[in-house]
Amino acid sequence: MFSSSLIVAFLCIGATYAALPLPSYVKPCARSDPGFEACALDRARETIKHIVNGDRKYKIPVIDPLEITEIIVDNKGPEQAGIDIKIRNAKFYGLKDTIIESIKLNYDEKSMHMDVRLPRIELNGEYEVKGRVLLLPITGKGPLNFTLENAPAQFDTDWIVENIDGSEFMSLTNSRLHHVEPTRVHYDLKNLFNGDKLLGPEMNAVLNENWRESFKELAPPVIQALSTVIAGTVNSIAHAVEYKNVFPLNV
Ligand SMILES: *[C@@H]1O[C@H](CO)[C@@H](O)[C@H](O)[C@H]1NC(C)=O
């Protein structure tokens, strides 16, 4: 459905490499430990509580609320299919409550899989929309509220090791948040159809009644934005700390 291009303008997650120690709230696990994965799960849960507040030293923005200046989907497909959406000054609330259910980490293959659950994510922002959703024409501009309840999700990523001036750093590649499957989604797009008192509430009712289908059409750019942010956050630490200190053989 989407032959779209996505632009996510995110706060400067910089690729500046530095050889800092790990932040005090990130305790490494020893690769030689037979319980390495269990340790990683434990430490990731601990880390998330701290990281949501941001950390200037490691160029990590505040994650709850997470602010994204602009999320854009340009529909490059035919006029009658798809949708153009812009969300400005997007604010996500609730990432601090993310529950990490499990982690699979393969150090040799440089890949990781995570099962997570997002108990409640509320996205507020200013939307601009034009196109079709659920085959119905939609246009409008105004305040937006998307709220997801209790969404299991999966995060997969690979990483590469880069040599920067003789030191090794890890960089996430191929990161994707997927299978985000909320048990309910609420939509509130104010001022649809130029504030039409009849059509606006009607469209909101249709979106809410068919929340699962609308989610499939409207959520991909939002999920991709979140994915970029997760990878960016991990990279902020990974680019500040030498690889050998992220995954030490022994601690
Ligand atoms: C957004 O929608 C949710 C679910 O309907 C509601 O609980 C919340 O109060 C709304 N937020 C705002 C800012 O209106």
The ligand as a Tripos MOL2 file, in Angstrom:
@<TRIPOS>MOLECULE
LIG
   14    14     1     0     0
SMALL
NO_CHARGES

@<TRIPOS>ATOM
      1 C1         -5.6340   10.9920   24.0810 C.3       1 LIG1
      2 O1         -6.5150    9.8870   23.9770 O.3       1 LIG1
      3 C2         -6.5030    9.0230   25.0860 C.3       1 LIG1
      4 C3         -7.4050    7.8210   24.7680 C.3       1 LIG1
      5 O2         -8.6600    8.2160   24.3570 O.3       1 LIG1
      6 C4         -6.9490    9.7850   26.3370 C.3       1 LIG1
      7 O3         -6.8840    8.9290   27.4540 O.3       1 LIG1
      8 C5         -6.0260   10.9860   26.5390 C.3       1 LIG1
      9 O4         -6.4620   11.7560   27.6290 O.3       1 LIG1
     10 C6         -5.9750   11.8450   25.2760 C.3       1 LIG1
     11 N1         -4.9780   12.9010   25.4490 N.am      1 LIG1
     12 C7         -5.1940   14.1800   25.1800 C.2       1 LIG1
     13 C8         -4.0350   15.1000   25.3490 C.3       1 LIG1
     14 O5         -6.2800   14.5830   24.8260 O.2       1 LIG1
@<TRIPOS>BOND
     1     1     2 1
     2     1    10 1
     3     2     3 1
     4     3     4 1
     5     3     6 1
     6     4     5 1
     7     6     7 1
     8     6     8 1
     9     8     9 1
    10     8    10 1
    11    10    11 1
    12    11    12 1
    13    12    13 1
    14    12    14 2
@<TRIPOS>SUBSTRUCTURE
     1 LIG1         1 GROUP 0 **** ****
